Amino acid sequence: MNGRLSWASEMIAAVFKSAGIIIAAPTYEYKLFPPVAAALNEIGRKRITGKLAFRFGSYGWSGGAERELNEIMERNKMNWDFTKSVEFDGAPKGEDLAKIETKVLELIKKMKEKVIE
């Protein structure tokens, strides 16, 4: 098996088994970073739905990653429950890192509640 297929298989298996997903992806030319978009499209093709998720990432001049992420989710009918994303201009500052930490903790809380259900 070539490296790409092996990586894709491992990623699909990990996402399938996970209760929560964290997507670290910047905006790249007004879109979601291409390798992340490709991975999410593959996850959607495999019909992995109903995950809890959180996305964070940077942008330069303007955003766009969030819009493409939503398009991928809708097109593939993934029905993921997202904690509000955190986006920041350039490198993250202290307040950006604090927001990310808060949102990750919110995701963990949702995951624990889902396990208890």
Secondary structure as GFF3:
##gff-version 3
##sequence-region A 1 117
A	DSSP	alpha_helix	3	17	.	.	.	ID=ss1
A	DSSP	beta_strand	20	24	.	.	.	ID=ss2
A	DSSP	beta_strand	27	28	.	.	.	ID=ss3
A	DSSP	beta_strand	31	32	.	.	.	ID=ss4
A	DSSP	alpha_helix	34	45	.	.	.	ID=ss5
A	DSSP	beta_strand	52	59	.	.	.	ID=ss6
A	DSSP	alpha_helix	65	75	.	.	.	ID=ss7
A	DSSP	beta_strand	81	89	.	.	.	ID=ss8
A	DSSP	alpha_helix	94	116	.	.	.	ID=ss9
###
